[in-house]
Amino acid sequence: PQGTLYGQNTSSGAIRIIARTPDQDTRASADVQAGNLGALELKGYLAGALKPQLLSGSLAVSRRRNDGYTYNLSRQEKVNRFDTWQARGILLLTPSDELSLKLSLDGTYDTSSNAVNTPVPRAAGDSFEALPARQTLALWDTDTDLHTGGASLTAEYAASPSLTLKSITAWRRIDDDQPWQINGRPDLSNAFRQYIGQHQFSQELQLLGGTPRLEYVAGVSYLREQFDIDRQTFATSGIAVQRSYNHAISAGVFGEATWHATEALGITAGLRYARDSRELDADAYDSDADRQLLRQRFAVAGLKRDYSRTTPKLSLQYAFAPDLFGYLTAAEGITSGGWNTAPGTLSVALFPVEPEEVRSYEAGLKSQFLQRRGQANLALFYNDYKNYQTSLQNPTVNGVDIIGSVLSNADKAHTYGAELETAFRFTENFQARFNAAYLRTRFDSFLPRNVYSNTDFSGNELPYAPHQSYGLNAVYDVPLPSGNLRFNGALRYASEYFTGVDNVANQVSPAQTYLDGGVFYTTGDGRWTYSFTVKNLGDRTFATRDQYPSLSYNPPRQWLLGVRYDYF
């Protein structure tokens, strides 16, 4: 769980992706790749000083597209394609050695198609036969129209060599038009189109400091979000329009400190207090295909829930030797509750989603060996959940088909497992990495009262949780008089897993193995790189069956031929 170091808290970890901050050095790159399936990827980056020692900036742009890998027989076109434009600009102002101001702007325009599966004929009454892999009969054009972007201002002030003040002010917005017909059938028995409008504002203040024996961070955070949905659904039970207006406010106080009791022993303690408020207005109507509202199904207004929780963290770290490090960590985390953002029935609208709480325990070792040519990290973990939040796909509630997912709580659940990461440099030119993971999961108590009245999923496994997964990556460099030739290969494996909480046999993703590879040539000055990369080298095909019923296929073999230029 994360909640004592920065920003918003989560019950299952966080990954931070941080853009490179521009400095006084000028650097630039341009990358062009093209391949099968009509793939085209263009990337550019430029950074450097705008006014020496005062203002620097950077601009990154990206364009990625392909034609898709599934053929729609009804529309005579390819689907399951992607098409995105992205840009990010950063300005860094450093009026003094102590003060810096960083402004970041980003935007994305996405017209990719939403997922369309291969339909599976039902037992009786279907007019079509089973289709080959990666073909569909969907009637709709499922291209999205997504506009998203944001801005953030980060101010840092070094009050002293051991104390820094930091402020992060951010704003984001999403406008999204999403048509979905996942089951791929030549009818509208399971389809919806939704318009999403979201905007949020956040403010975070941090205090970071330390001495040779004590390091600490403390802060406060605030988030305000408005999330609105207007959805029209097509189902066997009829056509409906669902509208919801969701308002959220979150605030937190957090802190974490590490005390180096000795050169070998470190003790970390953290604490967070969070308070959240969730409010919902929603209604639903029978409608015709042109979105004309007919009979009202339900309407609610001013539904509100407030939550507060204190979550601690305690960790012990011990260096058994310069190259052997161990740790024990116990922590609690929380994911806020609230309401289903697009309720299809009154019972779903009125039943709140409770906050998900977890107690997490982890023990691990990190090591280096053979003059640091090798590295091995091992982690053992156990997570105990209360009110575990999970989605139920397309349930039927009181005789009404709900198109899409309904968020519900499992009273109790747990997960446990182990992860191993290794790396070894066999020679100066040959190195390899291997990772393995073992995972077991279980719903200890799960009766989703807000959706079903007589279904008990207790004892089932959590969805999307393979028992085993492995990865092997190897890199071999061949020095040449004119540059360097690099060969790269990667093997990925994941065992089968259920895709739904009900754990039925026809909702299983099979075990999957993929082989990827690449060849890279870099000139002696390091400026030009020519590449040829392949994903799914064996062109393997795997089908995952879901509840629609339909089959979801993985992409076929994909290759890219590219050239990159770096200026530094």
PLY file of the C-alpha trace (Angstrom):
ply
format ascii 1.0
element vertex 568
property float x
property float y
property float z
element edge 567
property int vertex1
property int vertex2
end_header
0.00 0.00 0.00
1.05 3.59 -0.66
-0.09 6.52 1.39
2.75 7.81 3.54
5.16 9.14 0.90
3.09 11.36 -1.39
-0.32 12.28 -2.75
-3.29 9.96 -2.87
-3.28 6.61 -1.12
-3.83 3.20 -2.73
-4.41 -0.24 -1.27
-2.25 -2.11 -3.77
0.76 -0.02 -4.64
1.55 2.69 -7.14
3.84 3.15 -10.12
5.20 6.67 -10.70
6.23 7.62 -14.23
8.24 10.84 -14.06
9.12 12.88 -17.15
12.76 13.91 -17.55
13.32 17.43 -16.23
15.13 19.67 -18.76
18.48 21.19 -17.82
21.12 23.42 -19.42
22.33 20.70 -21.80
20.86 20.60 -25.30
19.62 17.20 -26.37
17.26 15.99 -29.05
16.06 12.76 -30.58
13.88 11.64 -33.47
12.54 8.11 -33.85
10.66 6.63 -36.81
9.33 3.06 -36.88
7.06 1.30 -39.38
5.88 -2.27 -39.64
3.16 -4.72 -40.47
-0.53 -4.13 -39.69
0.01 -0.61 -41.02
1.99 0.31 -37.91
3.64 3.71 -37.75
5.35 5.21 -34.69
6.87 8.70 -34.67
8.58 10.18 -31.62
10.46 13.41 -31.12
12.17 15.13 -28.20
13.92 18.48 -27.83
15.32 19.97 -24.63
17.77 22.60 -23.55
18.38 26.06 -22.14
16.07 28.89 -23.25
17.95 31.42 -21.13
21.20 30.11 -19.65
21.16 29.47 -15.92
17.56 30.71 -15.65
15.06 28.97 -17.94
15.13 25.60 -19.68
12.46 23.65 -21.49
11.57 20.47 -23.29
9.00 19.24 -25.78
8.11 15.60 -26.45
5.67 14.47 -29.15
4.44 11.04 -30.17
2.23 9.61 -32.90
1.33 5.91 -32.85
-1.12 4.06 -35.06
-1.90 0.77 -36.77
-4.72 -0.60 -38.94
-5.97 -3.19 -36.43
-5.76 -6.96 -36.29
-9.43 -8.06 -36.37
-11.59 -8.02 -39.53
-15.22 -6.90 -39.25
-17.27 -8.86 -41.80
-20.35 -6.70 -41.27
-18.58 -3.38 -41.84
-15.89 -4.67 -44.23
-13.07 -3.03 -42.28
-10.35 -3.76 -39.76
-10.96 -3.05 -36.08
-9.06 -3.38 -32.79
-6.68 -0.70 -33.96
-4.98 2.16 -32.15
-4.41 5.75 -33.20
-3.03 8.29 -30.71
-1.34 11.69 -30.66
0.49 12.83 -27.53
2.51 15.87 -26.54
4.17 17.10 -23.35
5.99 20.35 -22.68
8.01 21.33 -19.60
9.41 24.69 -18.53
11.88 24.90 -15.63
12.61 28.27 -14.04
15.53 28.47 -11.57
15.77 32.09 -10.35
18.17 31.01 -7.59
20.02 27.97 -6.33
17.33 27.49 -3.68
14.16 27.97 -5.75
12.83 26.13 -8.81
9.47 26.32 -10.59
8.46 23.60 -13.07
5.42 23.92 -15.32
4.29 20.80 -17.18
1.58 20.65 -19.86
0.39 17.51 -21.62
-2.35 16.44 -24.00
-3.61 13.32 -25.75
-5.95 12.84 -28.69
-7.04 9.22 -29.20
-9.29 7.80 -31.93
-8.41 4.14 -31.36
-11.20 1.59 -31.66
-12.61 0.01 -28.54
-12.21 -3.75 -28.21
-14.42 -5.91 -30.42
-14.45 -9.68 -29.82
-15.24 -12.67 -32.01
-18.84 -13.78 -31.26
-19.63 -17.34 -30.23
-22.94 -18.79 -31.51
-25.44 -19.46 -28.76
-27.06 -22.86 -28.31
-30.00 -22.03 -30.57
-31.44 -19.22 -32.63
-28.24 -17.80 -34.08
-28.03 -17.10 -37.80
-24.22 -17.34 -38.00
-21.69 -20.10 -37.51
-18.46 -20.05 -35.54
-15.97 -17.60 -37.04
-12.22 -17.97 -37.58
-9.89 -16.25 -35.13
-9.81 -12.44 -35.20
-13.04 -11.94 -37.12
-16.19 -10.22 -35.92
-19.71 -9.26 -36.98
-20.23 -6.12 -34.88
-22.56 -3.53 -36.37
-21.14 -0.40 -34.77
-18.17 1.78 -35.56
-16.36 1.61 -32.20
-13.80 4.37 -32.80
-13.35 6.56 -29.74
-13.01 10.33 -29.59
-10.87 11.00 -26.53
-9.40 14.35 -25.54
-7.45 14.46 -22.31
-4.83 16.75 -20.88
-3.54 18.52 -17.86
-1.20 21.00 -16.29
0.90 20.96 -13.15
3.11 23.46 -11.38
5.79 22.17 -9.02
7.62 24.62 -6.78
10.63 23.56 -4.69
12.47 25.69 -2.17
15.59 24.51 -0.36
15.29 26.31 2.97
18.55 24.71 4.10
20.82 21.85 3.02
18.65 19.51 5.10
15.16 20.92 4.51
13.14 21.32 1.29
9.60 22.65 0.82
7.62 21.39 -2.16
4.25 22.33 -3.66
2.46 20.47 -6.48
-0.62 22.09 -8.03
-2.35 20.13 -10.80
-5.43 20.18 -13.01
-6.67 17.51 -15.43
-9.62 17.04 -17.77
-11.11 14.22 -19.88
-13.72 14.45 -22.64
-14.46 11.04 -24.10
-17.00 9.57 -26.52
-16.91 5.76 -26.26
-18.97 3.32 -28.35
-18.75 -0.31 -27.17
-19.98 -3.53 -28.79
-17.59 -6.01 -27.25
-19.52 -9.22 -28.03
-19.15 -8.67 -31.78
-22.61 -10.00 -32.66
-24.57 -8.84 -35.73
-27.20 -7.31 -33.45
-27.35 -4.82 -30.58
-28.08 -7.33 -27.81
-25.15 -6.06 -25.76
-23.85 -2.60 -26.65
-23.55 0.84 -25.17
-22.29 4.31 -26.02
-21.17 6.62 -23.28
-19.98 10.19 -23.00
-17.57 10.88 -20.15
-16.68 14.30 -18.83
-14.18 14.55 -16.00
-12.14 17.31 -14.46
-10.09 17.41 -11.29
-7.94 19.75 -9.24
-5.31 18.68 -6.73
-2.93 20.41 -4.37
-0.11 18.81 -2.42
2.39 20.31 0.02
5.47 18.39 1.14
8.22 18.90 3.69
11.35 16.84 2.98
14.39 16.74 5.18
17.01 14.70 6.85
20.22 14.31 8.77
22.86 11.60 8.38
20.76 9.34 10.64
17.19 10.51 9.99
15.28 11.05 6.74
11.67 12.17 6.65
8.82 13.43 4.48
5.54 14.97 5.64
2.72 16.55 3.75
-0.91 17.31 3.10
-2.96 16.59 -0.04
-6.30 17.71 -1.46
-8.25 16.46 -4.49
-11.56 17.64 -5.96
-13.08 15.71 -8.88
-16.23 15.86 -10.99
-16.98 12.74 -13.07
-20.10 12.65 -15.26
-21.43 9.86 -17.50
-24.23 9.84 -20.06
-24.69 6.27 -21.33
-27.17 4.67 -23.73
-27.39 0.87 -23.50
-28.85 -1.70 -25.89
-29.81 -5.05 -24.34
-32.32 -7.85 -24.81
-34.39 -6.28 -22.02
-34.62 -2.96 -23.89
-32.89 0.32 -24.62
-32.09 2.68 -21.77
-30.30 5.93 -21.01
-28.32 6.16 -17.76
-26.95 9.45 -16.48
-24.86 10.10 -13.40
-23.03 13.01 -11.82
-20.29 12.06 -9.37
-18.54 14.53 -7.09
-15.57 13.58 -4.93
-13.39 15.39 -2.40
-10.36 13.78 -0.76
-7.96 15.20 1.80
-5.05 13.63 3.61
-2.21 14.22 6.03
0.78 11.91 5.73
4.32 11.38 6.89
7.13 8.85 6.87
10.54 8.76 8.55
13.52 6.41 8.41
15.93 6.22 11.35
19.32 4.65 10.73
19.78 3.12 14.17
23.15 1.68 13.18
25.09 1.42 9.94
23.26 -1.85 9.30
19.80 -1.31 10.81
17.14 1.06 9.55
13.63 1.55 10.94
10.88 3.20 8.90
7.54 4.33 10.30
4.74 6.08 8.46
1.20 7.26 9.12
-1.62 8.69 7.03
-5.00 10.14 7.90
-7.41 10.46 4.98
-10.93 11.81 4.71
-13.08 11.30 1.61
-16.52 12.47 0.53
-18.49 10.97 -2.37
-21.77 12.34 -3.75
-24.02 10.97 -6.52
-26.96 12.20 -8.58
-28.27 9.66 -11.10
-31.28 8.66 -13.17
-32.23 6.15 -15.86
-34.93 6.06 -18.53
-36.30 3.70 -21.12
-35.51 5.21 -24.50
-35.73 4.64 -28.21
-32.75 4.21 -30.51
-32.59 7.98 -31.06
-32.11 8.65 -27.32
-35.61 10.02 -26.81
-36.41 9.56 -23.12
-39.53 7.51 -22.37
-40.48 5.97 -19.01
-38.31 6.87 -16.05
-36.75 3.83 -14.37
-35.42 5.64 -11.30
-33.93 8.89 -10.08
-31.80 9.66 -7.03
-30.20 12.89 -5.88
-27.82 13.93 -3.15
-26.63 10.45 -2.17
-23.59 11.11 -0.02
-21.03 9.07 1.90
-18.13 10.28 4.02
-15.18 8.09 4.99
-12.11 8.55 7.15
-9.30 6.20 8.05
-5.83 6.20 9.58
-3.34 3.83 7.95
0.10 3.00 9.42
3.31 1.54 8.00
6.29 -0.06 9.75
9.42 -1.45 8.11
12.73 -2.87 9.31
15.77 -2.96 7.01
19.02 -4.73 7.81
22.27 -4.95 5.84
23.71 -8.37 6.66
26.71 -7.58 4.46
27.64 -4.89 1.91
25.92 -6.95 -0.80
23.07 -8.53 1.21
20.06 -6.55 2.38
16.87 -7.76 4.06
13.60 -6.13 5.06
10.29 -6.75 6.82
7.29 -4.50 6.16
3.77 -4.32 7.56
1.37 -1.71 6.25
-2.28 -0.86 5.92
-3.88 0.78 2.91
-7.25 1.93 1.68
-9.02 2.60 -1.60
-11.91 5.01 -1.22
-15.50 3.88 -1.55
-18.51 5.70 -2.92
-21.02 4.77 -5.58
-21.20 3.00 -8.90
-20.51 5.72 -11.43
-23.20 4.53 -13.90
-25.90 2.62 -11.97
-28.43 0.80 -14.15
-31.05 0.09 -11.48
-32.25 1.71 -8.27
-30.82 -1.12 -6.16
-27.35 -0.61 -7.64
-27.61 3.16 -7.21
-28.66 3.01 -3.56
-26.14 0.42 -2.40
-22.79 2.12 -1.65
-19.40 0.68 -2.47
-17.48 0.49 0.80
-13.79 1.49 1.03
-11.38 -1.36 0.33
-9.00 -1.99 3.24
-5.88 -4.14 3.23
-3.27 -5.28 5.71
-0.10 -6.13 3.85
2.94 -8.08 5.04
6.15 -8.47 3.04
9.58 -9.93 3.70
12.43 -9.79 1.24
16.11 -10.11 0.45
18.17 -8.12 -2.05
21.64 -9.33 -2.95
24.60 -8.94 -5.28
27.32 -11.55 -5.77
30.41 -12.56 -7.80
31.94 -9.07 -7.78
28.44 -7.66 -8.39
28.10 -9.43 -11.71
24.96 -11.09 -10.37
21.88 -9.82 -8.58
18.99 -11.68 -6.92
15.95 -10.24 -5.15
13.32 -12.35 -3.38
10.03 -11.14 -1.86
7.33 -13.05 0.05
3.98 -11.33 0.62
0.55 -11.78 2.18
-2.39 -9.37 1.77
-5.55 -9.55 3.88
-8.47 -7.59 2.37
-11.68 -6.30 3.85
-14.40 -5.03 1.48
-12.29 -5.96 -1.55
-13.57 -3.99 -4.55
-14.19 -6.01 -7.70
-16.29 -5.68 -10.84
-19.17 -7.88 -11.96
-19.55 -7.85 -15.73
-23.00 -7.48 -17.34
-25.05 -8.80 -14.39
-28.82 -9.15 -14.40
-30.45 -7.26 -11.53
-34.14 -7.85 -10.79
-34.66 -8.97 -14.38
-32.86 -5.97 -15.89
-29.70 -6.55 -17.93
-26.91 -4.23 -16.82
-24.58 -3.53 -19.74
-21.06 -2.94 -18.49
-19.54 -3.52 -15.08
-20.98 -3.10 -11.58
-18.57 -2.45 -8.73
-19.19 -4.52 -5.61
-17.48 -5.47 -2.35
-16.25 -8.87 -1.27
-16.45 -9.01 2.53
-13.08 -10.71 2.87
-10.32 -11.83 0.50
-6.64 -12.62 0.66
-3.65 -13.06 -1.64
-0.20 -14.45 -1.03
2.82 -15.41 -3.05
6.46 -14.90 -3.91
8.46 -12.98 -6.49
12.02 -13.62 -7.66
14.11 -11.25 -9.78
17.61 -12.15 -10.97
20.19 -10.61 -13.28
23.63 -11.86 -14.31
26.39 -10.52 -16.54
28.10 -13.63 -17.91
30.66 -11.66 -19.93
31.27 -8.05 -20.82
28.96 -8.52 -23.81
26.34 -10.99 -22.56
23.79 -10.44 -19.80
20.45 -11.97 -18.87
17.55 -11.35 -16.51
15.04 -13.84 -15.13
11.95 -13.22 -13.03
9.33 -15.54 -11.60
6.15 -15.01 -9.61
3.83 -17.35 -7.71
0.39 -16.05 -6.70
-2.62 -17.53 -4.93
-5.88 -15.69 -4.26
-9.23 -16.38 -2.63
-12.51 -14.69 -1.82
-13.02 -15.76 1.80
-16.51 -14.23 1.97
-18.30 -12.73 -1.03
-22.07 -12.30 -1.27
-22.66 -9.27 -3.57
-25.92 -8.14 -2.03
-26.15 -4.99 -4.13
-26.40 -7.03 -7.35
-27.48 -10.63 -6.77
-29.73 -11.89 -4.02
-28.75 -15.55 -3.86
-25.24 -15.91 -5.32
-22.24 -16.67 -3.12
-18.74 -16.42 -4.63
-16.94 -17.38 -1.41
-14.02 -19.72 -2.05
-13.47 -18.52 -5.61
-10.22 -17.09 -6.93
-9.81 -13.42 -7.73
-10.02 -12.68 -11.48
-6.95 -11.89 -13.59
-4.59 -13.59 -11.14
-2.37 -16.25 -12.80
-0.80 -18.70 -10.38
2.56 -18.56 -12.15
4.34 -16.11 -14.41
7.89 -16.09 -15.73
10.09 -13.83 -17.82
13.53 -14.28 -19.37
15.43 -11.54 -21.17
18.88 -11.84 -22.74
21.10 -9.24 -24.42
24.24 -9.94 -26.46
26.47 -7.15 -27.78
28.87 -7.57 -30.70
31.40 -4.72 -30.85
32.23 -3.72 -34.43
34.84 -1.29 -35.81
32.05 1.05 -36.92
29.72 0.68 -33.94
27.86 -1.91 -31.88
25.44 -4.69 -32.85
22.99 -5.82 -30.17
20.73 -8.89 -30.13
17.85 -9.04 -27.67
15.43 -11.86 -26.88
12.61 -12.13 -24.34
10.41 -15.04 -23.27
7.15 -14.38 -21.36
4.80 -16.91 -19.75
1.63 -16.62 -17.66
-0.49 -19.54 -16.48
-4.25 -19.62 -16.99
-6.56 -17.48 -14.89
-10.26 -16.72 -14.50
-11.65 -13.53 -16.04
-14.73 -13.35 -13.81
-15.46 -13.64 -10.10
-17.80 -16.60 -10.69
-14.86 -18.79 -11.85
-16.85 -20.65 -14.52
-15.03 -22.84 -17.01
-16.00 -20.75 -20.04
-14.45 -17.59 -18.58
-10.80 -18.61 -18.49
-7.78 -17.05 -20.12
-5.49 -19.91 -21.22
-1.83 -20.22 -20.35
0.15 -18.03 -22.72
3.77 -18.01 -23.86
5.32 -15.32 -26.05
8.74 -14.88 -27.62
9.92 -11.39 -28.54
13.17 -10.28 -30.13
15.14 -7.45 -31.63
18.33 -6.46 -33.44
19.89 -3.01 -32.93
22.87 -1.39 -34.64
24.31 1.80 -33.13
27.00 3.81 -34.90
30.29 4.50 -33.18
29.38 8.07 -32.24
26.16 6.83 -30.57
23.95 9.11 -32.66
22.27 6.70 -35.10
20.45 3.51 -34.11
18.80 1.16 -36.61
16.43 -1.46 -35.22
14.25 -4.40 -36.13
11.94 -5.67 -33.38
9.32 -8.42 -33.27
6.59 -9.19 -30.74
4.97 -12.64 -30.62
7.69 -14.03 -32.85
6.02 -17.45 -33.02
2.73 -15.85 -34.16
0.88 -17.73 -31.44
-2.88 -17.36 -31.06
-4.73 -17.53 -27.73
-8.45 -17.12 -27.18
-9.99 -15.91 -23.92
-13.70 -16.61 -23.56
-15.85 -14.19 -21.61
-19.44 -13.91 -20.45
-20.96 -12.28 -23.55
-20.31 -15.03 -24.94
-17.42 -14.13 -27.21
-13.72 -14.73 -27.71
-10.96 -12.20 -27.22
-7.79 -12.91 -29.22
-4.28 -11.64 -28.61
-2.55 -9.63 -31.37
-0.70 -11.67 -34.02
3.00 -11.29 -34.80
3.99 -7.63 -35.01
7.27 -6.27 -36.35
8.76 -2.79 -36.58
11.70 -1.47 -38.60
13.09 1.74 -37.18
15.74 4.41 -37.19
16.59 6.81 -34.36
18.83 9.85 -34.20
20.14 11.26 -30.92
21.79 14.63 -30.46
23.65 15.22 -27.22
0 1
1 2
2 3
3 4
4 5
5 6
6 7
7 8
8 9
9 10
10 11
11 12
12 13
13 14
14 15
15 16
16 17
17 18
18 19
19 20
20 21
21 22
22 23
23 24
24 25
25 26
26 27
27 28
28 29
29 30
30 31
31 32
32 33
33 34
34 35
35 36
36 37
37 38
38 39
39 40
40 41
41 42
42 43
43 44
44 45
45 46
46 47
47 48
48 49
49 50
50 51
51 52
52 53
53 54
54 55
55 56
56 57
57 58
58 59
59 60
60 61
61 62
62 63
63 64
64 65
65 66
66 67
67 68
68 69
69 70
70 71
71 72
72 73
73 74
74 75
75 76
76 77
77 78
78 79
79 80
80 81
81 82
82 83
83 84
84 85
85 86
86 87
87 88
88 89
89 90
90 91
91 92
92 93
93 94
94 95
95 96
96 97
97 98
98 99
99 100
100 101
101 102
102 103
103 104
104 105
105 106
106 107
107 108
108 109
109 110
110 111
111 112
112 113
113 114
114 115
115 116
116 117
117 118
118 119
119 120
120 121
121 122
122 123
123 124
124 125
125 126
126 127
127 128
128 129
129 130
130 131
131 132
132 133
133 134
134 135
135 136
136 137
137 138
138 139
139 140
140 141
141 142
142 143
143 144
144 145
145 146
146 147
147 148
148 149
149 150
150 151
151 152
152 153
153 154
154 155
155 156
156 157
157 158
158 159
159 160
160 161
161 162
162 163
163 164
164 165
165 166
166 167
167 168
168 169
169 170
170 171
171 172
172 173
173 174
174 175
175 176
176 177
177 178
178 179
179 180
180 181
181 182
182 183
183 184
184 185
185 186
186 187
187 188
188 189
189 190
190 191
191 192
192 193
193 194
194 195
195 196
196 197
197 198
198 199
199 200
200 201
201 202
202 203
203 204
204 205
205 206
206 207
207 208
208 209
209 210
210 211
211 212
212 213
213 214
214 215
215 216
216 217
217 218
218 219
219 220
220 221
221 222
222 223
223 224
224 225
225 226
226 227
227 228
228 229
229 230
230 231
231 232
232 233
233 234
234 235
235 236
236 237
237 238
238 239
239 240
240 241
241 242
242 243
243 244
244 245
245 246
246 247
247 248
248 249
249 250
250 251
251 252
252 253
253 254
254 255
255 256
256 257
257 258
258 259
259 260
260 261
261 262
262 263
263 264
264 265
265 266
266 267
267 268
268 269
269 270
270 271
271 272
272 273
273 274
274 275
275 276
276 277
277 278
278 279
279 280
280 281
281 282
282 283
283 284
284 285
285 286
286 287
287 288
288 289
289 290
290 291
291 292
292 293
293 294
294 295
295 296
296 297
297 298
298 299
299 300
300 301
301 302
302 303
303 304
304 305
305 306
306 307
307 308
308 309
309 310
310 311
311 312
312 313
313 314
314 315
315 316
316 317
317 318
318 319
319 320
320 321
321 322
322 323
323 324
324 325
325 326
326 327
327 328
328 329
329 330
330 331
331 332
332 333
333 334
334 335
335 336
336 337
337 338
338 339
339 340
340 341
341 342
342 343
343 344
344 345
345 346
346 347
347 348
348 349
349 350
350 351
351 352
352 353
353 354
354 355
355 356
356 357
357 358
358 359
359 360
360 361
361 362
362 363
363 364
364 365
365 366
366 367
367 368
368 369
369 370
370 371
371 372
372 373
373 374
374 375
375 376
376 377
377 378
378 379
379 380
380 381
381 382
382 383
383 384
384 385
385 386
386 387
387 388
388 389
389 390
390 391
391 392
392 393
393 394
394 395
395 396
396 397
397 398
398 399
399 400
400 401
401 402
402 403
403 404
404 405
405 406
406 407
407 408
408 409
409 410
410 411
411 412
412 413
413 414
414 415
415 416
416 417
417 418
418 419
419 420
420 421
421 422
422 423
423 424
424 425
425 426
426 427
427 428
428 429
429 430
430 431
431 432
432 433
433 434
434 435
435 436
436 437
437 438
438 439
439 440
440 441
441 442
442 443
443 444
444 445
445 446
446 447
447 448
448 449
449 450
450 451
451 452
452 453
453 454
454 455
455 456
456 457
457 458
458 459
459 460
460 461
461 462
462 463
463 464
464 465
465 466
466 467
467 468
468 469
469 470
470 471
471 472
472 473
473 474
474 475
475 476
476 477
477 478
478 479
479 480
480 481
481 482
482 483
483 484
484 485
485 486
486 487
487 488
488 489
489 490
490 491
491 492
492 493
493 494
494 495
495 496
496 497
497 498
498 499
499 500
500 501
501 502
502 503
503 504
504 505
505 506
506 507
507 508
508 509
509 510
510 511
511 512
512 513
513 514
514 515
515 516
516 517
517 518
518 519
519 520
520 521
521 522
522 523
523 524
524 525
525 526
526 527
527 528
528 529
529 530
530 531
531 532
532 533
533 534
534 535
535 536
536 537
537 538
538 539
539 540
540 541
541 542
542 543
543 544
544 545
545 546
546 547
547 548
548 549
549 550
550 551
551 552
552 553
553 554
554 555
555 556
556 557
557 558
558 559
559 560
560 561
561 562
562 563
563 564
564 565
565 566
566 567
